[in-house]
């Protein structure tokens, strides 16, 4: 496969640099993938004990980028040219006039459902399982559900979408909608309608409205979030959990104060209000609870929010060229604040923002640093570089889609990290917790020297790279040092993307520029195992860097490089019984236990094999440390305080 993509990724004290970025529609690299690092010690940041609120995981613009006007038109064209013979798993209703289907009792369908023209699909007292999306599109196409349960299994959030277009309608009465408890999409466009009355849901709903579509909801336990655009209409009566995204388009002006959130007895928004210009949608709320306010200011807009509590601000970057953003922080109160964003005017007076979300479109470029945000998403042909920041998951997740490139480096994320469509996402020298790293569609996910709660996952036709030196952080000269980690490329059976070719280990002194090979090229990938052994004979005690190079099997031989620091200590072969007073640190042969003075409690104790492999590392909590899991043999214990380090060789006999 010819690669059509070149990335140069430098991590410098610590900076991330991206150059020569191009990408075609097949998401293939152009010249080769290379990551480099200087000789400094790299620490992966972690964040603990901060306030997390994951009650809402918004995917607002994830929906918009998948179901914008262009994508909907493409999907309509596919539907128009499809046929039963081409799509055997698709249920068509309405290909002939007056076509209707009524479902009662248990029913299962494995595939999409298309209700076209004047077609009708009715569920009456049904218990249906549907593994696929549903389209309602036509002059009077309609899906009606009465007293039924509709179950849409999902492997991952936003896997399923229900789309109403043309003058189509979804009408749900006394219905339970189950999306495996995961977030999912509703889309309404053209003059379509979605009507819900007495509906319960298992799974958060992201609703996208465009053109002259409408959504009307009465009495539901979980309405979801709604992206209000164009000339759409929304109404809510006796409904719970509503997040309303007020889109402020290019050329629009909004000067506005929102009511207090949560319980809202009455709210009306339209262009008849003072301070609303070039915004044409209408919102009405009557007796609702758990109501939240949000805005989506786009490039070219002007927004002033006063005396308001905002659940989220989703900032859109659409103009070509680079924009630098720094210092925006979730859960902030602003008496008078104007963030530095050169493409728009955004002003907060006596207001608070719980979550900042950032989205790039078209060919925009965003450099984000020193911030805490809830979600980052890249769309179109844009690119994002995020460094020294945290994505805390309060706004959704982190993702690259279309033909975008997203880098997150020296940062922490508490949410899912995803590459979709033909996007490429790189997670380097960072930590991910409470989330999954994944690739879907034809995307590429690259994880380099980063901490994950589990291995990255490839879905659909995607592939994932993982390159990491896990251990060790120290070793001894004149020994064989085991290097533990992972270096592989995995893809799905149907993927045509690159595959693993080889990896190789190198080392160098931190003051040197030349890398010395530890291994030859290894043509068998490793997943959390022994990558190689470093023979430190004639290696002087000092600080070194280990480098792990992973190469794919394409003609361009794309490579990534993971670098980890290591300290080589003097040879352990001539160590006497202890370098401290015996009363402070010694080995009790009779009890096979290490004994330390009470003054050493709180310091660090490490245990190595005679060859320098680290097998135990813990904080000293008591004066006698038993070693029941060690087999008979010779070991070295290292006692480390902030200023000193002491070695002790001991022998266990069983």
HELIX and SHEET records of a PDB file:
HELIX    1   1 UNK A   60  UNK A   66  1                                   7    
HELIX    2   2 UNK A   69  UNK A   81  1                                  13    
HELIX    3   3 UNK A  598  UNK A  600  5                                   3    
SHEET    1   A 3 UNK A  16  UNK A  17  0                                        
SHEET    2   A 3 UNK A   6  UNK A  11 -1                                        
SHEET    3   A 3 UNK A  32  UNK A  37  1                                        
SHEET    1   B16 UNK A  91  UNK A  93  0                                        
SHEET    2   B16 UNK A 113  UNK A 116  1                                        
SHEET    3   B16 UNK A 134  UNK A 138  1                                        
SHEET    4   B16 UNK A 161  UNK A 166  1                                        
SHEET    5   B16 UNK A 184  UNK A 188  1                                        
SHEET    6   B16 UNK A 205  UNK A 209  1                                        
SHEET    7   B16 UNK A 224  UNK A 228  1                                        
SHEET    8   B16 UNK A 240  UNK A 248  1                                        
SHEET    9   B16 UNK A 282  UNK A 297  1                                        
SHEET   10   B16 UNK A 233  UNK A 237  1                                        
SHEET   11   B16 UNK A 214  UNK A 220  1                                        
SHEET   12   B16 UNK A 193  UNK A 202  1                                        
SHEET   13   B16 UNK A 169  UNK A 178  1                                        
SHEET   14   B16 UNK A 142  UNK A 146  1                                        
SHEET   15   B16 UNK A 120  UNK A 130  1                                        
SHEET   16   B16 UNK A 100  UNK A 109  1                                        
SHEET    1   C10 UNK A  91  UNK A  93  0                                        
SHEET    2   C10 UNK A 113  UNK A 116  1                                        
SHEET    3   C10 UNK A 134  UNK A 138  1                                        
SHEET    4   C10 UNK A 161  UNK A 166  1                                        
SHEET    5   C10 UNK A 184  UNK A 188  1                                        
SHEET    6   C10 UNK A 205  UNK A 209  1                                        
SHEET    7   C10 UNK A 224  UNK A 228  1                                        
SHEET    8   C10 UNK A 240  UNK A 248  1                                        
SHEET    9   C10 UNK A 282  UNK A 297  1                                        
SHEET   10   C10 UNK A 262  UNK A 269 -1                                        
SHEET    1   D14 UNK A  91  UNK A  93  0                                        
SHEET    2   D14 UNK A 113  UNK A 116  1                                        
SHEET    3   D14 UNK A 134  UNK A 138  1                                        
SHEET    4   D14 UNK A 161  UNK A 166  1                                        
SHEET    5   D14 UNK A 184  UNK A 188  1                                        
SHEET    6   D14 UNK A 205  UNK A 209  1                                        
SHEET    7   D14 UNK A 224  UNK A 228  1                                        
SHEET    8   D14 UNK A 240  UNK A 248  1                                        
SHEET    9   D14 UNK A 282  UNK A 297  1                                        
SHEET   10   D14 UNK A 309  UNK A 317  1                                        
SHEET   11   D14 UNK A 345  UNK A 360  1                                        
SHEET   12   D14 UNK A 302  UNK A 306  1                                        
SHEET   13   D14 UNK A 253  UNK A 256  1                                        
SHEET   14   D14 UNK A 276  UNK A 277 -1                                        
SHEET    1   E14 UNK A  91  UNK A  93  0                                        
SHEET    2   E14 UNK A 113  UNK A 116  1                                        
SHEET    3   E14 UNK A 134  UNK A 138  1                                        
SHEET    4   E14 UNK A 161  UNK A 166  1                                        
SHEET    5   E14 UNK A 184  UNK A 188  1                                        
SHEET    6   E14 UNK A 205  UNK A 209  1                                        
SHEET    7   E14 UNK A 224  UNK A 228  1                                        
SHEET    8   E14 UNK A 240  UNK A 248  1                                        
SHEET    9   E14 UNK A 282  UNK A 297  1                                        
SHEET   10   E14 UNK A 233  UNK A 237  1                                        
SHEET   11   E14 UNK A 214  UNK A 220  1                                        
SHEET   12   E14 UNK A 193  UNK A 202  1                                        
SHEET   13   E14 UNK A 169  UNK A 178  1                                        
SHEET   14   E14 UNK A 149  UNK A 151  1                                        
SHEET    1   F12 UNK A  91  UNK A  93  0                                        
SHEET    2   F12 UNK A 113  UNK A 116  1                                        
SHEET    3   F12 UNK A 134  UNK A 138  1                                        
SHEET    4   F12 UNK A 161  UNK A 166  1                                        
SHEET    5   F12 UNK A 184  UNK A 188  1                                        
SHEET    6   F12 UNK A 205  UNK A 209  1                                        
SHEET    7   F12 UNK A 224  UNK A 228  1                                        
SHEET    8   F12 UNK A 240  UNK A 248  1                                        
SHEET    9   F12 UNK A 282  UNK A 297  1                                        
SHEET   10   F12 UNK A 309  UNK A 317  1                                        
SHEET   11   F12 UNK A 345  UNK A 360  1                                        
SHEET   12   F12 UNK A 332  UNK A 337 -1                                        
SHEET    1   G16 UNK A  91  UNK A  93  0                                        
SHEET    2   G16 UNK A 113  UNK A 116  1                                        
SHEET    3   G16 UNK A 134  UNK A 138  1                                        
SHEET    4   G16 UNK A 161  UNK A 166  1                                        
SHEET    5   G16 UNK A 184  UNK A 188  1                                        
SHEET    6   G16 UNK A 205  UNK A 209  1                                        
SHEET    7   G16 UNK A 224  UNK A 228  1                                        
SHEET    8   G16 UNK A 240  UNK A 248  1                                        
SHEET    9   G16 UNK A 282  UNK A 297  1                                        
SHEET   10   G16 UNK A 309  UNK A 317  1                                        
SHEET   11   G16 UNK A 345  UNK A 360  1                                        
SHEET   12   G16 UNK A 375  UNK A 378  1                                        
SHEET   13   G16 UNK A 398  UNK A 400  1                                        
SHEET   14   G16 UNK A 417  UNK A 419  1                                        
SHEET   15   G16 UNK A 437  UNK A 439  1                                        
SHEET   16   G16 UNK A 457  UNK A 458  1                                        
SHEET    1   H 9 UNK A 321  UNK A 326  0                                        
SHEET    2   H 9 UNK A 364  UNK A 369  1                                        
SHEET    3   H 9 UNK A 383  UNK A 387  1                                        
SHEET    4   H 9 UNK A 405  UNK A 409  1                                        
SHEET    5   H 9 UNK A 424  UNK A 428  1                                        
SHEET    6   H 9 UNK A 444  UNK A 448  1                                        
SHEET    7   H 9 UNK A 463  UNK A 471  1                                        
SHEET    8   H 9 UNK A 480  UNK A 491 -1                                        
SHEET    9   H 9 UNK A 526  UNK A 535 -1                                        
SHEET    1   I 4 UNK A 372  UNK A 373  0                                        
SHEET    2   I 4 UNK A 390  UNK A 391  1                                        
SHEET    3   I 4 UNK A 412  UNK A 413  1                                        
SHEET    4   I 4 UNK A 431  UNK A 432  1                                        
SHEET    1   J 5 UNK A 474  UNK A 476  0                                        
SHEET    2   J 5 UNK A 559  UNK A 569  1                                        
SHEET    3   J 5 UNK A 542  UNK A 552 -1                                        
SHEET    4   J 5 UNK A 500  UNK A 509 -1                                        
SHEET    5   J 5 UNK A 516  UNK A 517 -1                                        
SHEET    1   K 3 UNK A 585  UNK A 588  0                                        
SHEET    2   K 3 UNK A 593  UNK A 596 -1                                        
SHEET    3   K 3 UNK A 624  UNK A 626 -1                                        
SHEET    1   L 4 UNK A 614  UNK A 619  0                                        
SHEET    2   L 4 UNK A 604  UNK A 609 -1                                        
SHEET    3   L 4 UNK A 633  UNK A 640 -1                                        
SHEET    4   L 4 UNK A 645  UNK A 652 -1                                        
END                                                                             
